[in-house]
Amino acid sequence: MEIKAPTFPESITEGTVAQWHRQPGEPVRRDDLLADIETDKVVIEVVAPDNGTLVKLLKQEGDTVESEEVIAEFAAGDQASAPPADDVAMDDETVGEVGASPAAKKLALESGIDIEDVPGSGRSGRVTKEDVAKAIAQMPAPPTTPSDIPPAEQTPGAPQIPTQPAPDVPNVEAMGERVERRVPMTRLRASIARRLVEAQHNAAMLTTFNEVDMAPVMALRKKYQDQFQQTHNGTRLGFMSFFVRAAVEALKRFPAVNASIDGNDIVYHGYYDIGVAVSTERGLVVPVVREADALSLAQIEDQINSYGVKARDGKLSLEDMAGGTFTISNGGIFGSLMSTPILNPPQTGVLGMHKIQERPMVENGEIVVRPMMYLALSYDHRLIDGREAVQFLVAVKGMIEDPARILLEL
């Protein structure tokens, strides 16, 4: 039986085999995860079509695959036999009694390491590429005289970096006592880089700033948090739902911020699909909260939490990230005090939230301490004038500082 890559959407032409979770000779059950294929936008899982045994890998980790291309051979049936020993040795890259992934075997050979001496952290003690890389990093440096290389100064608690890489280690460049490692970009990272550059080249992007007093929202959350969780099955009341609802109300007043440019046409959207930027190990992704104007605060929080879990586990689908009319990014969770968010094409506006910090403010001629947050709105000046951008941000500020206006749509 042939194992094929999934059918890619029209916007995706090819992908890369990111990881094989099973190796030739291993028995699998129906729907067990076999491989991850990374595309420009998402990671797509390939699962076992039936109970059986994975026989042969036709595509290795790092190989490019096209839609529905055959990537492996599979023997169905609970009693499916493993391939002959010679085939296992060839496909599983087994050396002696040690199982190793093809990438690990290649790296070990190129760096002169005996793979039998490398402890495996994979399934059933299998040696992974990361195991070999770790072994390389732990190799002692070649003998040198004190005059050749001065002792490296180490900061207490800092990672220990070898002063000299092992000879012939691929993708590693030595410069005196400093080490550089060169690795190719993942497809997702390359796609993010391309889109960010396109956004700056193709849009007249400007940013306007304001600040908002978070005390009213914080007091509201503190007062009703327990009751909110009890009523909504444990869902916590966060800040993002307030900003999503505030943004929606502001977008209703300033339709240009919810629009997009298509050639020489302006497309005004009569719906409010709000993208929420989520940071993952593979890069930044923007799942979309659809019809946000029709959702309660609890429903918005549930969707955002669900997207966060799916993003962490690499389960976001193309449908989760397709479309979107406006984006909100929260750099404050990482400690950012102020930043300039970049547009998510073809959208014309993106709202940046930041860290809440107590600052002295003047109220009625007196200095008081308030929990303040800087807000940033980046916008496409081709469509949105500065007056509209400033008024939009002032509208968001007003609703956050008086949350009742969100519910009353004032």
C-alpha positions as CSV (number, residue, x, y, z in Angstrom):
1,M,0.0,0.0,0.0
2,E,1.3,3.5,-0.9
3,I,1.4,6.3,1.7
4,K,0.8,9.6,-0.1
5,A,1.2,13.2,0.9
6,P,-2.1,14.9,1.6
7,T,-3.9,16.9,-1.0
8,F,-2.6,20.4,-0.6
9,P,-4.9,23.5,-1.0
10,E,-4.7,25.5,-4.2
11,S,-2.5,28.1,-2.5
12,I,0.1,25.5,-1.6
13,T,2.2,23.8,-4.3
14,E,4.6,21.7,-2.2
15,G,5.8,20.9,1.3
16,T,8.7,19.4,3.2
17,V,8.9,16.3,5.3
18,A,9.6,17.8,8.7
19,Q,9.7,14.6,10.7
20,W,9.0,10.8,10.5
21,H,7.4,9.6,13.7
22,R,7.6,5.9,12.7
23,Q,10.4,4.0,11.0
24,P,10.4,1.0,8.7
25,G,9.7,-2.3,10.5
26,E,7.6,-0.6,13.2
27,P,4.0,-1.9,13.6
28,V,1.4,0.9,13.7
29,R,-2.3,1.1,14.4
30,R,-4.9,2.8,12.3
31,D,-4.7,6.6,12.5
32,D,-1.3,6.5,14.3
33,L,0.8,9.6,13.3
34,L,3.4,8.6,10.7
35,A,4.9,11.9,9.5
36,D,4.6,15.7,9.6
37,I,4.7,17.7,6.4
38,E,5.5,21.4,6.7
39,T,4.0,23.8,4.2
40,D,4.3,27.6,3.9
41,K,1.4,28.0,6.3
42,V,0.7,24.9,8.4
43,V,2.1,21.5,9.4
44,I,-0.1,18.7,8.0
45,E,-0.1,15.3,9.6
46,V,0.1,12.0,7.7
47,V,-1.5,9.1,9.6
48,A,-1.6,5.3,9.1
49,P,-4.5,4.2,6.8
50,D,-4.9,0.9,8.7
51,N,-3.2,-1.5,11.1
52,G,0.0,-2.7,9.7
53,T,3.7,-2.1,9.3
54,L,5.6,0.7,7.7
55,V,7.8,-1.0,5.1
56,K,9.9,1.7,3.3
57,L,10.5,5.4,3.4
58,L,10.6,7.0,-0.1
59,K,11.0,10.5,1.2
60,Q,13.4,11.4,4.0
61,E,13.3,14.2,6.5
62,G,14.0,17.5,4.6
63,D,12.9,16.2,1.2
64,T,10.4,18.2,-0.8
65,V,7.1,16.6,-1.6
66,E,4.2,17.6,-3.9
67,S,0.5,17.1,-3.4
68,E,-0.5,13.4,-3.3
69,E,3.1,12.3,-4.0
70,V,4.0,8.8,-2.7
71,I,6.3,9.1,0.4
72,A,6.3,5.6,1.9
73,E,5.2,2.0,1.4
74,F,3.0,0.3,3.9
75,A,1.9,-3.3,4.6
76,A,-1.6,-3.5,6.0
77,G,-2.8,-6.2,8.4
78,D,-2.2,-6.9,12.1
79,Q,0.2,-9.7,11.1
80,A,2.0,-7.7,8.4
81,S,5.6,-8.9,8.4
82,A,8.6,-6.6,8.7
83,P,10.8,-6.2,5.6
84,P,13.8,-8.4,5.2
85,A,16.8,-7.6,7.3
86,D,18.8,-6.1,4.5
87,D,15.9,-3.8,3.6
88,V,15.6,-2.7,7.2
89,A,19.3,-2.0,7.4
90,M,19.0,0.1,4.3
91,D,15.8,2.0,5.0
92,D,16.1,2.2,8.8
93,E,19.8,3.1,8.6
94,T,20.6,0.5,11.3
95,V,24.2,0.1,12.3
96,G,24.9,-2.9,14.4
97,E,22.2,-3.0,17.0
98,V,21.6,0.7,17.0
99,G,18.6,2.2,15.2
100,A,19.1,5.7,13.8
101,S,17.2,8.0,11.6
102,P,18.7,8.7,8.1
103,A,19.5,12.3,9.1
104,A,21.3,11.1,12.2
105,K,23.3,8.5,10.3
106,K,24.4,11.1,7.7
107,L,25.5,13.6,10.3
108,A,27.4,10.9,12.3
109,L,29.3,9.8,9.2
110,E,30.2,13.3,8.1
111,S,31.4,14.2,11.6
112,G,33.4,11.0,12.2
113,I,31.3,9.8,15.1
114,D,30.6,6.2,15.8
115,I,26.8,6.1,16.0
116,E,27.0,3.1,18.4
117,D,28.5,5.4,21.0
118,V,25.6,7.9,20.8
119,P,22.8,7.4,23.3
120,G,19.4,7.5,21.6
121,S,16.5,9.5,23.0
122,G,14.0,8.4,20.3
123,R,11.4,5.6,20.4
124,S,12.9,2.3,21.5
125,G,16.3,4.0,22.0
126,R,16.5,5.2,18.4
127,V,19.2,7.7,17.7
128,T,17.9,11.0,16.3
129,K,19.7,13.9,14.5
130,E,19.5,15.9,17.7
131,D,21.3,13.1,19.7
132,V,24.2,13.2,17.2
133,A,24.3,17.0,17.3
134,K,24.5,16.9,21.1
135,A,27.3,14.3,20.9
136,I,29.2,16.6,18.5
137,A,28.9,19.5,20.8
138,Q,30.3,17.4,23.7
139,M,33.3,16.3,21.7
140,P,36.6,17.6,23.2
141,A,38.4,20.3,21.3
142,P,41.6,19.5,19.5
143,P,44.8,20.0,21.6
144,T,46.0,23.6,21.5
145,T,48.7,25.6,23.2
146,P,47.8,28.4,25.6
147,S,49.0,30.9,23.1
148,D,46.7,29.6,20.4
149,I,43.3,30.0,22.1
150,P,42.8,32.0,25.4
151,P,40.6,30.4,28.0
152,A,36.9,31.2,27.3
153,E,35.2,33.4,29.8
154,Q,32.0,31.9,31.0
155,T,29.2,33.7,32.7
156,P,27.9,31.7,35.7
157,G,24.8,29.8,34.6
158,A,25.4,30.5,30.9
159,P,25.3,27.6,28.4
160,Q,28.6,26.0,27.9
161,I,29.7,26.4,24.3
162,P,32.7,24.4,22.9
163,T,35.6,26.6,22.0
164,Q,36.4,24.7,18.9
165,P,34.0,22.6,16.7
166,A,34.8,19.1,15.8
167,P,36.5,18.8,12.4
168,D,34.3,18.4,9.3
169,V,31.1,19.1,11.2
170,P,28.5,20.3,8.5
171,N,26.9,23.7,8.7
172,V,29.3,24.8,11.4
173,E,31.8,27.6,10.9
174,A,34.7,28.3,13.3
175,M,36.1,31.7,13.8
176,G,38.7,31.6,16.5
177,E,36.9,30.5,19.7
178,R,33.5,31.5,18.4
179,V,31.1,29.0,16.8
180,E,28.5,29.7,14.1
181,R,25.9,27.2,13.0
182,R,24.1,27.5,9.6
183,V,20.7,25.9,9.2
184,P,18.1,26.3,6.4
185,M,14.9,28.3,7.2
186,T,11.8,26.2,7.7
187,R,9.1,26.7,5.1
188,L,6.9,28.5,7.6
189,R,9.7,30.9,8.7
190,A,10.6,31.6,5.0
191,S,6.9,32.3,4.3
192,I,6.7,34.7,7.3
193,A,9.8,36.5,6.1
194,R,8.5,36.9,2.6
195,R,5.1,38.2,3.7
196,L,6.6,40.7,6.1
197,V,8.9,42.1,3.4
198,E,6.0,42.3,1.0
199,A,3.9,44.1,3.5
200,Q,6.5,46.8,3.9
201,H,7.2,47.1,0.2
202,N,3.6,47.1,-1.0
203,A,1.8,49.2,1.6
204,A,2.3,52.8,2.8
205,M,2.5,51.7,6.4
206,L,2.4,54.2,9.2
207,T,1.8,53.7,13.0
208,T,0.0,55.9,15.5
209,F,0.2,55.4,19.3
210,N,-1.9,56.1,22.3
211,E,-2.1,54.8,25.9
212,V,-5.0,53.3,27.8
213,D,-5.7,53.1,31.5
214,M,-6.3,49.4,32.2
215,A,-7.6,49.9,35.8
216,P,-11.4,49.7,34.9
217,V,-10.9,46.3,33.0
218,M,-8.7,45.0,35.7
219,A,-11.2,45.9,38.4
220,L,-14.0,44.3,36.3
221,R,-12.0,41.0,35.9
222,K,-11.1,40.9,39.6
223,K,-14.7,41.4,40.6
224,Y,-16.4,38.9,38.3
225,Q,-13.6,36.4,37.5
226,D,-14.8,33.6,39.8
227,Q,-18.5,34.0,38.8
228,F,-17.5,34.2,35.2
229,Q,-15.6,30.9,35.4
230,Q,-18.4,29.2,37.2
231,T,-21.0,30.4,34.6
232,H,-18.9,29.5,31.6
233,N,-17.4,26.1,32.5
234,G,-14.1,27.2,33.7
235,T,-13.3,29.8,31.0
236,R,-11.1,32.6,32.4
237,L,-11.9,36.2,31.5
238,G,-8.8,37.7,29.9
239,F,-7.9,41.0,28.4
240,M,-7.9,39.9,24.7
241,S,-11.7,39.4,24.6
242,F,-12.2,43.0,25.7
243,F,-9.8,44.3,22.9
244,V,-11.5,42.1,20.3
245,R,-14.9,43.5,21.2
246,A,-13.6,47.1,21.4
247,A,-11.9,46.7,18.0
248,V,-15.1,45.4,16.5
249,E,-17.1,48.4,17.7
250,A,-14.4,50.8,16.5
251,L,-14.3,49.0,13.1
252,K,-18.1,49.6,12.7
253,R,-17.4,53.3,13.0
254,F,-14.4,53.3,10.7
255,P,-15.1,50.8,7.9
256,A,-11.9,51.7,6.0
257,V,-9.9,50.0,8.8
258,N,-11.9,46.8,8.2
259,A,-11.4,47.0,4.4
260,S,-8.7,45.6,2.1
261,I,-7.2,46.8,-1.2
262,D,-7.6,44.5,-4.3
263,G,-5.7,46.1,-7.2
264,N,-7.5,49.3,-7.9
265,D,-10.5,48.3,-5.9
266,I,-11.4,48.8,-2.2
267,V,-13.2,45.8,-0.6
268,Y,-15.3,46.9,2.4
269,H,-16.1,43.9,4.5
270,G,-19.5,43.6,6.1
271,Y,-18.3,41.1,8.7
272,Y,-15.7,41.2,11.4
273,D,-13.2,38.3,11.3
274,I,-10.5,39.2,13.8
275,G,-7.0,37.6,13.5
276,V,-5.2,37.0,16.8
277,A,-1.5,36.6,16.5
278,V,-0.1,33.6,18.2
279,S,3.6,32.8,18.7
280,T,4.7,29.2,18.2
281,E,8.0,27.4,18.1
282,R,7.8,27.4,14.3
283,G,6.9,31.1,14.0
284,L,4.1,33.5,14.2
285,V,0.6,32.4,13.1
286,V,-2.7,34.3,12.9
287,P,-5.8,32.2,13.5
288,V,-9.1,34.0,13.0
289,V,-12.0,34.6,15.3
290,R,-14.9,34.7,12.9
291,E,-18.0,36.8,13.2
292,A,-16.5,38.3,16.4
293,D,-19.3,40.9,16.5
294,A,-21.8,38.0,17.2
295,L,-19.7,36.4,20.0
296,S,-19.8,36.9,23.7
297,L,-16.7,37.6,25.8
298,A,-16.7,33.9,26.9
299,Q,-17.0,32.6,23.3
300,I,-14.1,34.8,22.2
301,E,-12.0,33.6,25.1
302,D,-12.9,30.0,24.3
303,Q,-11.9,30.4,20.6
304,I,-8.6,32.1,21.5
305,N,-7.7,29.4,24.1
306,S,-8.6,26.7,21.6
307,Y,-6.3,28.3,19.0
308,G,-3.5,28.6,21.5
309,V,-3.6,24.9,22.3
310,K,-3.8,23.9,18.6
311,A,-0.9,26.3,17.8
312,R,1.2,24.8,20.5
313,D,0.5,21.2,19.3
314,G,0.9,22.2,15.6
315,K,-2.8,21.3,14.9
316,L,-3.9,24.6,13.3
317,S,-5.5,24.1,9.9
318,L,-5.6,26.3,6.9
319,E,-9.3,27.0,7.6
320,D,-8.3,28.3,11.1
321,M,-6.0,31.0,9.5
322,A,-7.8,31.8,6.2
323,G,-9.2,35.3,5.7
324,G,-9.4,37.8,8.5
325,T,-10.3,41.5,8.1
326,F,-8.3,43.0,11.0
327,T,-5.5,41.7,13.3
328,I,-4.6,42.1,17.0
329,S,-1.1,41.3,18.3
330,N,-0.2,41.2,21.9
331,G,3.6,41.7,22.5
332,G,2.9,42.6,26.1
333,I,2.9,38.9,27.1
334,F,6.6,38.9,26.3
335,G,7.3,42.1,28.1
336,S,7.2,44.5,25.1
337,L,6.5,48.1,26.3
338,M,6.1,49.5,22.8
339,S,6.5,48.3,19.2
340,T,5.3,48.9,15.6
341,P,3.2,45.9,14.4
342,I,3.4,45.0,10.7
343,L,0.3,44.7,8.6
344,N,-1.0,41.3,7.7
345,P,-1.8,41.7,3.9
346,P,-4.3,42.3,2.4
347,Q,-5.6,43.9,5.6
348,T,-5.2,47.6,6.2
349,G,-4.9,47.7,9.9
350,V,-3.3,45.9,12.9
351,L,-3.6,46.7,16.6
352,G,-0.7,46.2,18.9
353,M,-1.2,45.6,22.6
354,H,1.7,45.9,25.0
355,K,2.8,45.4,28.6
356,I,0.7,46.8,31.4
357,Q,3.0,49.0,33.6
358,E,2.2,51.3,36.5
359,R,3.1,54.9,35.7
360,P,2.4,58.3,37.3
361,M,-0.5,60.1,35.6
362,V,-2.0,63.5,36.1
363,E,-5.7,63.4,37.0
364,N,-7.6,66.6,38.0
365,G,-4.3,68.3,38.8
366,E,-3.0,65.5,41.0
367,I,-0.4,62.8,40.3
368,V,-1.8,59.3,40.6
369,V,-0.4,55.8,39.8
370,R,-2.3,53.9,37.1
371,P,-1.7,50.6,35.2
372,M,-1.1,51.9,31.7
373,M,-0.7,50.1,28.4
374,Y,0.6,51.6,25.1
375,L,-1.5,50.9,22.1
376,A,-0.2,51.0,18.5
377,L,-2.2,51.0,15.3
378,S,-0.3,50.4,12.1
379,Y,-2.4,51.2,9.0
380,D,-2.1,51.4,5.2
381,H,-2.0,55.1,4.4
382,R,-3.1,54.4,0.9
383,L,-6.6,53.8,2.2
384,I,-6.7,55.2,5.7
385,D,-6.1,58.8,6.5
386,G,-4.2,59.8,9.7
387,R,-7.4,61.3,11.1
388,E,-9.3,58.0,10.8
389,A,-6.4,56.1,12.3
390,V,-6.2,58.3,15.3
391,Q,-9.9,58.4,15.9
392,F,-10.1,54.6,15.6
393,L,-7.4,54.2,18.3
394,V,-9.1,56.8,20.5
395,A,-12.4,54.8,20.1
396,V,-10.7,51.6,21.3
397,K,-9.1,53.5,24.2
398,G,-12.5,54.9,25.2
399,M,-14.2,51.5,25.3
400,I,-11.4,49.9,27.3
401,E,-11.4,52.6,29.8
402,D,-15.2,52.4,30.1
403,P,-16.0,48.7,29.4
404,A,-19.8,49.3,29.7
405,R,-19.6,51.1,26.4
406,I,-18.6,47.8,24.7
407,L,-21.7,46.0,26.0
408,L,-24.0,48.9,25.3
409,E,-22.3,49.5,21.9
410,L,-21.9,53.2,22.6
